Amino acid sequence: MTECTQESFEFAAHFSRRVVAEFSADRLTTDGGSVLLRQVDRRIRLLSRLARCFTDRRDPSRIEHSVAEMVAQRVYALALGYEDLNDHEQLRHDPLLALLAGKREPNSPLAGKSTLNRLELSQADATRYHKIVYSPEQIDRLLVDLFLESHATRPRRIVLDLDATDIPLHGHQERRFFHGYYDSYCYLPLYIFAGDQLLCARLRPADQDGAAGAVEEVERIVAQVRQRWPRVQIVVRADSGFCREELMHWCEKHGVDYILGLARNERLRRILGRAMHQAHMQYEATGKAARVFIEFGYRTHKSWSRSRRVIGKAEYIPGKENPRFVVTSLTEDEPQTLYEKLYCARGEMENRIKEQLCLFADRLSAETMRANQLRMYLSAMAYTLLEALRRLALRGTEWAEAQVDTLRLRLMKIAAHVQISARRIRLRYTGTYPWKLLFAHAWAALRC
């Protein structure tokens, strides 16, 4: 792109007045609402603990930007919509971002793109040029700790939602493979959520089953949860891509319940035949989509080690049949309740994954898997900050369930004048900001 050296831009006149624009104002920011995210971080202590997941082997006498400052700078920038490291060549002079990152003097420049790039290209062991390394195990544990700390009392039930998604690749990243279903070279990350809260963001290559590694991740999370709440009920919920003997057997062995989608086959269709006929008759009588639920014991010929409870949904919609099946270890609830109230709620997880993409979790252009995993972690932490803002500051408001990009646009992107003196940093917002009452509500909630 050609470098722009023009300083003044003239537009069509307004009656007798010239309209001229200039990039000449000092200490202005477009992210004035981000101080709310800083307040959230003070509540949940995310960024300071994330920084402790890194080991810094640089010479202390030559350090200008600490790991804590760089990690905070990167996470806040992702939350505010700045996906590329090149953006930091200008952002490093933003006094408000310096405040967020923890710079003692907000007028001091932050880390530039090259310094942040060396942070992200972390190796498993320190090298001459990459002396900062991170611990995936510690970051994994931190995500679960943040979830546990968000509950004042033990919940009755925790539902762990598992799902995989594709991240297309356009370079020659390590372990890239072509996936026939997605028709592209891609990675196949695994996400685990509990409600809106993210517990696992695991980057995986695409040359394996969609459920690969699920048992290990569930085992790790369940062990950490039960250290704090030994008797809490845990339910694993996922689509048919995770309906595997290994996962179901592990859950049964360790007292974890599950409800998983079950792929259709001719044998299951025959079992559902009578119920589907009833649904068809109801549809003919009413003209509206009809559902009939049944349950039965089922065992595959080879892959399952035992018979399990299966719920069948015989649904007839205009023009066709729509059979669905789930397998579950839960025994108390009625089939329709389990399917409609519990299993179908997993669809909300797709919105949570879309929010990861709004925070650039798909920006995996580094060469190595380890560097791209770190980028996923940073996006996960940006999401965790925004989710905590939604949960702690916006409960009971019209934005309590807003998407993270909506929160960014309406609550973070506020123009502000930054005044810095020896005793005060003052942000001056426009008096015409349309959501002042919601901003005040969020501020008050975070001060409680």
N, C-alpha and C positions, 0 to 999 in steps of 0.2 A: 504494500500500500504506500502511495506517495505521502511523504511527510508534509503535514499542513503547517505553513508558516504564517498564514493570514491571521490577523488579530481582530479584525472588525468585519461584520457581516451586515449588509444593508438589505432590508426587505421592503416590500411595497409600502408606500406611505399611508398614514392614517389621516385622511383629510389633509391638513396643512402641515402635519408633523411627520418628520422622518422616523423610520423604525430601524434602529441599529442594535445589533447584538454583539457582545464581546465576552471573551473568556478572560476576564481581568479581575474579578472580585477575589479577595483573599479570605481564607478561612470559612469557606462555605462548604457544606456537605449535603449530599442527597440522601443520607442514611441516618437522619436525626433520631428516628425511633429505635435505633439499635441499642440505645442505652437500656431499654427494657430487657434485651437479651443479656446484657451485662448483669442486670439485677437478677435474672433467672440463674445465671451461672453462680452468683453469690449464694443463692439458695441451695443449689444442688451440688456445688463444688465439682463441676465436671472437668473444666479445662486444666486446673492445677493437678488433678489426679491423672488426666490423660498425659500431661507432660512427664509425669513420673514413670510412665510406661516406656520412656525413651532413655537410652544411655548415651551420654555425650562425652566422647573421648577427645574433644578438641582441647587445645592449649588454653586454659582459662585466661591467660594474660592477653590473648589475641581475639577474644570473643567480643563482638559488638552486639550481636542479637542472640539472646538466650533461647533455648529450646522452648521454654514456656511461652515466650513472646511470639515465636514463629508459629507454634501450633495454634495459639489463640488467633493470630492474624489470619491463618489459613482457614480455620473453622468459621470464624465470623464472616470472612469474605464469601465463603460458599453459602452461608445462610442468607447473605445479602444479595446473592445473585451473581457473584463474580467467579466464573468457572475456571478461567485461564490464568496461569501464572504470569503471563504477559500483562494482565491487568494490574499487577502489583507494582509495575514501574511507575504508574501514576498514583495508585492507592498508597504507596509507601509514604507519601507526603500529606496524607489526609490526617488532620489532627484528631478527628473523632476515632478513626480506626486505631491510632496510636493509643488513645485512651482505653479502648476496648482491649487491645493487646497487652496492656499493662506497662507501657513505656512511662518511666517516671516523668520525663519531659515530653509532653505531647507534640512539641515542635521538632523533636528528633525524628529523623527518617526511620522507617521500618525496613525490614529485610526486602531486598529486591528479588526479581524472578530467579536469578542464578543461585542465590543463597537458599531460597525455598526449594528450588529444584534439587539441590544436594540433600536437603532434608527428606524429600519424597523418594529419592533414589536410594533409599536405605538398603544396605546389604545385611546378610545374616551376621556377618562379622565386620568389624571396622576395617576400612582400607585407607590408603593414603588420601584419597579424595572424598571418601564418604565415611566420616568418623562418627556419625550419629546413627544408632541402630534402635529399632523398636522391638517390643515383645508382643507378638500376637496373643499369647496366652493371657498377659495382663490386661490387654484391651478387651478381650473376650469376657474376662471376669468383671471388668469395670461396667460393661453394658448390663450384665445381670445384677450387679450391686446397685446400680442406679434404679433399676426396676424394683428391687426389694425395698430400697429406702423410700420409695414413693408411697408405700403403704404404712399408715400409722398402726393398723391392726392386721392380723392375718386374714386374708380373703378366704371365703368358703371354697372357692374353686378357681384354679388357674387353667386357662385354655391356651395351649401353645399351637399357634398356626404356622404350618410349614408350607413353603411354596418356592418354586424355582422360576427364574425368568432368564431371558436371553439378553446379552449385551453384545451387539454386533461389533466386529473388529475390522479395521480398515488398514492395518499395517501388518507387520510381521512379529507380533507379540509372542512371547514365550508360551508354548503349549496351546497355540490356537488350533482349532479344528473346525472342519465344515460339518454343520449339523443339518441333516436332511429335512427335519420338521420345520426349522426356522429358515432354511434355504440360504444360509450365510455362514461365514466364519464368525465364531462367537465364543464368548465365555458363558457359563451356565451357573451363575451364583445361587446360593441357597440363602433364603431369609427365614428367620423365625421371629414371630411377634407374639406378644401377650397383650391382647387388645390393641391399643395404638402404640404400645411401647416396643421398641426394637431390642431384641435379645441376641441376635446373631446375624452377621453379614459375612458369609463365607464365599470367597471367590473360588470357582472350580472350573477346570477345563470342560469342554463340551463333548469329549469322547467317552462318556460314561452315562450310566443310568441317572435319571433325574433325581432318584432317591439316594444316590451314593453319598455316604458320609452322614446321612440323617441320624442313624443310630448313635454315632459318636457325639454329635452335637446335642441331641436330646439327653443322652446320658450325662454329659457335662453340665447342662443347665439344670436338670432334675437334681443332681447331686448338690449343686450350689443352693438351689431353692430349699431343699430338705435340710440343709445345715441350719437354716433359720426357722423353717416351718416344717417339722418332721411329719405332721399329720395332715397337711393340706392335700386336697384332692387335685390331681393334675390330669388333664385331658389333652391328648395329642389329636389335632384335627388337620386333615389335609385331603387333597383330591386323590383320584385313583392312581396318579403317578407315584404315590408313596405307599400304596397298598402292597407291601412286601412282607413276606414271612419273617424276615429278620427283624423288622421294626415291630410287628405285632407280637412276636415271640418275646422280644426284649420287654415290651410294655407289660405283658402278662406276667413275666417272671419278676418284675420289679414293682408291681402294684400301681402301674400307671394305666389309666383308661385311654381309649382311643375311639375315634369315629372317623373312618376313612372312606372315600369314594371307592366304588368297586366297578371296574370296567364291565360293560355288557358283553354277554356271549349268548349263544343259542340255548344253552342249558338254562341260564337264568331267565331268558325270555319265555321259555316253556313253563317254568314255575310260575311266572307272573301272568300267564295267559288268561286265567279266569278273572283275575282282578282287572286286567286290561279290558276284557269284554264288558265288565260292569261299568268301567269308566266310559267306554264307548256308548253304552246305553244311556248313561246319565247325560252325556254330551248331546245325544240325539233328542233327549227329552227337554233339555233346557236351552240348548244352543250355546252354552258357555263351557269353557274349559273345565274338565272334571278330573278329580284325583281320587284314587283308592290306594290305601296303604296296607301292606301285609308284612309279616315277618316270618322267617323260617331259618332252620339250621342249614348251613351250607359248608361244604368242604371241597376244594379242588381235587382233581384226580392225583396230582403229583406235588404241587408246590406247597400246599398248606399241611402243617403237621397235625391239625385237629379241626373239628367242626366249630364254626363260629356263628354268632347271630348276625343275620343279614336282614336289612329292611329294604323292601321294594316299593317304589312309587310307580303306580300305573297311572299315567296321565294321558289324557286325550285332548289335544288342542286342535283348532281348526285345520283340517287337512291331513293330520298325521298323528301317530302315536309318539309318546315321549317318555319311555321307561328310564328310570334311574335306580341305582342301588348303592347302599352304603353298608359297610361291615363295622360292627362296634362291639366293645366289651361291656358297654353300659347295659344294665338289665332292668332298671326300675321304670324309666319313662316310656310312655306310649310311642309307637312307631312314628306317628305323624308329628308329635312334639319333638322327638329327637331329630327328625329330618328338617322340619320347617324352622324350628326355633334354635336348634344347636348347629346342625351341619350347614344349613344355608347361610348362616351368619359369617362363614369363612369368606364369603365373597367380598366382604369389606376389606380383607387383606390386600386385595388387588389395588385398592386406592392407596394403601400404605406403600406399596411397591412403586406406584406412580409418583408418590411424593419423594421417594429416593431419587428418581430420575429428575425431578424438579430441582434437586440439590446436586445434580451432576455426578451421581454414582456411576453413570455409564461413560464417564470421561476417563477411559482406561487406555491411554495412548502410550504409556511407558513400555519399555521393552520387556521387563521382567514381571513375573507373577507377583513377586513380593512387593514391588513398588506399586503395582495396581491394587493389591490388597490394601495397602496403606491409604490409597486414595479412596477406596470404598469405606474404610474406617473413618476418614475425615468427614466424608459426606454423612455417614451414620451419626457422627457426633453433632454435626450441624442440625440434622433432623431431630436428635434427642433434645437439643436446646429449644427448637421451635415447638416440639411436642410438649415440653415442660411449660413453655409460655402459654400454650393453649390450655393445658390442664390446670396450672396454678393461677394464671392471671385472667383468663377469659371464661372461666366456668360460669354458667348461668347467663351468658351474653349471646348475642346473635352470631358471634364468631367462635363459639365454643367448639364447633365441629368444622371450622373453615380449613381448607387445604393450605399447606404451608406456603404455596406461591401467592395465595390470597393474603395471608398474613404479611408476607414480605412486601407486597404491593401497597397494601393499605395502612399497615402499622409501622413498617420499617422505613419505607421510602418517603420520608418527610424532609423537605428542605429546611435547613437550619443554618444559622450564623453561629460560629463557634468563637466565643470571646475567652481569651486565656490571660489571666493575671497571676500575680504571685500567690493569691489566696483563693482563687476561684476559677473554675471552668464553667462557663455559662453557655447554654444552648438557647437560641432564640428562634422559635418556630413562627410560621405565618399564622396570623389570627384567623385566616379563612380556612384552616384545616378542617375538613368536614366531620372527622370522627374524634373530636376532642373528648367527648364524654367517655367513649370506650377506652381511649388512652388513659384518662384519669382513673377509670375503673381498674385497668391493668396495673397501673402504678400503685394504687392503694392496696390491691390484693398482694402484690409482691413485697410491700413494706410490712405486712402483718407478721 
